[in-house]
Amino acid sequence: MHFLKLGMTAIATGVLANLTMSPAIAQTTPPPLTKQMIGPLNDAQKAIVAKDWATAKTKLDAASAQAKTPNDQVALNQLRIVMQSETKDNAGLAASLESLLASGLITPEQTKQYRGVLAKAYGDAGDTAKSLAAFRVYIDAYGGTAEQYLALSADAAKTKDWPNTVTYAKKSVDSAKAAGAKPTDTAYLLQMRAHKETNDMTAYYAVEEALVADYPKEDYWKELIAYRTQDAPNYGGAARLDLFRAMQAAGITLTVNEKRTAIQEALKRGLPAEALALAEPAIASGELGSAPEDQDYVKKAKAAIASDKAGLEKEAADALKKGNAISIANIGEAMMSYGDNAKAIEMISKGIEIGIADPADLDIAKLHLGIAQYRSGQKEEARTTWSTIKADNGAAALAQNWTLISKLK
């Protein structure tokens, strides 16, 4: 049982040691006991200190026969738990502790200690369910460590108790931070599992953002960006290239297939500079080049750049004269692909100002505006832009991802 590692043994040892050192029981000891119990109880205590268990049991039985009041039962049980602990009578120990806790006649400090002993007693008796329940009561009442909360969260997950899985995992995170330590990634992963099992993906990704902040592993980043974006109901189209842009900004190494897809998407969108920036280094390193189309990507990109870059300014002037909002925003994206973020901000902002009719297209334009602002060092402006994006085509998910990237990268 994990309780043995979580402080219950120390609590139990201290409580029982204190009891064996108690002074002899007398009629004047508050609260008063039935007079006929005093002698047998004192004899039982002496036998317990001497570890003479046979005599201790006989004397406790004699005292029990004279017990008349709830106070008498408390005095009996306080000696019984010492003997039961020493003789490994864990079931009897648990029963005596339950009686003490139910009596209402023990001090708050005793209540705290006995609850800690109870969790261990049930665990040692092999009653996992009652041990866990007692441990929860103790931790809920008196607080615990990050490790203890994590253990409770893991136990809750085993029984598919998802609310308690989340509750205790959160407490583990909070407890670790309060102690000035970094929470274990398991505390985040348990929450994510619970949210996924209950189909609360908004909460799932919110926890994963916290996970990435503490553990910026590439695998965690990739799942957050790729899964959250692709989970959008109407993901596709223009957002495909932006998915790879976000992955690269987060420091994720694209696979060969992902690079090929990103190159294809860039060429489809008329962004040859972006396609070439992906293709040339990959071919030079040997990642790409095995497929016939790999060299074609480079040829197509270079041929397009020769005419595209020279004519971009004229296209921009023509689009501005016509007032075609979506064309203006798209030209701004093209300028961003050439690294001219200042001009990109100007053009995309103009397109948005004129008015892009389709809400999905408008939010993609806002996404690109935020990226251009971020690349220009305007992080606060970028976050403001991204905060207005609501489209379910992947743009809103990517805006959330870029916001996190802007804070952590």
Helices and strands as residue ranges (DSSP letters): G 2-5, H 8-20, G 35-37, H 38-49, H 53-66, H 70-86, H 90-103, H 108-124, H 128-142, H 146-158, H 162-178, H 185-197, H 201-214, H 218-222, I 223-227, H 228-230, H 239-249, H 256-268, H 272-285, H 292-322, H 325-337, H 341-354, H 359-375, H 379-386, H 395-408
